């Protein structure tokens, strides 16, 4: 009888520890499956006001959108390859009085420069797309 109780205790102990192990293993597996494989594209805002773009430089991910928001003044965004031949692609809008918004989705990685044509190099910015 004593050996039967001991054997039964060992069997029950083994059963419960294997259940706990399986539960932990399943939890780790579920955690791995929940982790997103795709990052959500983000929207970044650059404000045009006075004679500055704020922020003047951004680092973003491929597929992110940059929205320029002119809240005061007469400005534009010129990131064309005619002005910046090293830009991977061209982007920009025409000069206009505030308020206006212009957005561009950066699908091509690289380093981009842009300027307000009205104010020249004193009102310029950069975007790095990873």
C-alpha positions as CSV (number, residue, x, y, z in Angstrom):
1,X,0.0,0.0,0.0
2,X,2.8,2.4,0.9
3,X,4.5,1.8,-2.5
4,X,1.1,2.3,-4.2
5,X,0.7,5.8,-2.6
6,X,4.2,6.8,-3.4
7,X,3.8,5.6,-7.0
8,X,0.5,7.5,-7.3
9,X,2.1,10.7,-5.8
10,X,5.0,10.4,-8.3
11,X,2.5,10.0,-11.2
12,X,0.4,12.9,-10.1
13,X,3.4,15.1,-9.6
14,X,4.7,14.2,-13.1
15,X,1.3,14.9,-14.6
16,X,0.9,18.4,-12.9
17,X,4.5,19.5,-13.7
18,X,4.0,18.5,-17.4
19,X,0.7,20.4,-17.5
20,X,2.5,23.5,-16.1
21,X,5.3,23.1,-18.6
22,X,2.9,22.7,-21.5
23,X,0.9,25.8,-20.3
24,X,4.1,27.9,-20.1
25,X,5.2,26.6,-23.5
26,X,1.8,27.5,-25.0
27,X,1.9,30.9,-23.4
28,X,5.3,31.6,-25.0
29,X,4.0,30.4,-28.4
30,X,1.0,32.6,-28.1
31,X,3.1,35.6,-27.2
32,X,5.3,34.9,-30.3
33,X,2.2,34.7,-32.5
34,X,0.7,37.9,-31.1
35,X,3.9,39.9,-31.8
36,X,3.2,41.9,-34.9
37,X,5.3,41.1,-37.9
38,X,4.3,44.3,-39.8
39,X,4.7,47.8,-38.4
40,X,1.9,50.2,-38.9
41,X,2.7,53.1,-41.1
42,X,2.8,56.3,-39.2
43,X,2.0,59.9,-39.9
44,X,4.5,62.7,-39.0
45,X,3.7,66.4,-39.0
46,X,6.0,69.2,-40.0
47,X,4.8,72.7,-39.3
48,X,5.6,75.6,-41.6
49,X,5.5,78.9,-39.8
50,X,7.6,82.1,-39.9
51,X,10.8,81.0,-41.6
52,X,11.2,77.5,-40.3
53,X,10.0,73.9,-40.7
54,X,9.4,72.3,-37.3
55,X,11.0,69.8,-36.9
56,X,13.6,70.6,-39.5
57,X,14.7,66.9,-39.7
58,X,12.9,63.6,-39.4
59,X,13.9,60.0,-39.4
60,X,10.9,57.8,-40.5
61,X,10.2,54.3,-41.8
62,X,9.5,53.3,-45.3
63,X,5.8,53.7,-46.0
64,X,5.3,56.5,-43.5
65,X,3.5,59.7,-44.4
66,X,4.8,63.2,-43.8
67,X,2.2,66.0,-43.5
68,X,3.4,69.6,-43.9
69,X,1.0,72.0,-42.1
70,X,1.4,75.6,-43.1
71,X,-0.1,77.6,-40.2
72,X,1.3,81.0,-41.0
73,X,2.9,82.7,-44.0
74,X,3.5,82.1,-47.7
75,X,5.4,78.8,-48.1
76,X,5.8,75.7,-50.1
77,X,7.7,72.3,-49.9
78,X,10.2,71.7,-52.7
79,X,11.9,68.3,-52.6
80,X,12.1,67.9,-56.4
81,X,15.0,66.1,-58.0
82,X,15.5,69.3,-60.1
83,X,16.4,71.1,-56.9
84,X,17.9,68.1,-55.1
85,X,19.2,65.6,-57.7
86,X,20.2,63.1,-54.9
87,X,16.7,62.8,-53.6
88,X,15.5,59.2,-54.4
89,X,12.1,60.6,-55.7
90,X,10.6,64.1,-56.1
91,X,7.9,65.6,-53.9
92,X,6.5,69.1,-53.3
93,X,3.8,71.6,-53.8
94,X,3.4,75.2,-55.1
95,X,3.9,78.3,-52.9
96,X,0.6,79.4,-51.3
97,X,-0.6,81.4,-48.3
98,X,-1.6,79.7,-45.1
99,X,-3.5,77.7,-44.2
100,X,-2.7,74.6,-46.3
101,X,-1.6,71.0,-45.8
102,X,0.5,68.9,-48.1
103,X,1.3,65.2,-47.5
104,X,3.6,62.7,-49.1
105,X,4.1,59.0,-48.5
106,X,7.8,58.0,-48.5
107,X,7.9,54.6,-50.1
108,X,11.5,54.7,-51.2
109,X,14.3,54.6,-48.6
110,X,17.0,57.2,-48.6
111,X,17.9,60.7,-47.6
112,X,15.7,63.6,-48.8
113,X,16.2,67.3,-48.7
114,X,13.6,70.0,-49.2
115,X,13.3,73.8,-49.1
116,X,10.7,76.5,-49.1
117,X,11.3,78.3,-52.5
118,X,10.1,81.6,-51.0
119,X,12.6,81.7,-48.2
120,X,15.4,79.7,-49.6
121,X,18.0,77.6,-47.7
122,X,17.2,79.4,-44.4
123,X,13.9,77.4,-44.5
124,X,14.9,73.9,-45.3
125,X,14.6,70.4,-44.0
126,X,15.7,66.8,-44.3
127,X,14.0,63.4,-44.0
128,X,15.8,60.1,-43.6
129,X,13.7,57.1,-44.7
130,X,14.8,53.7,-43.3
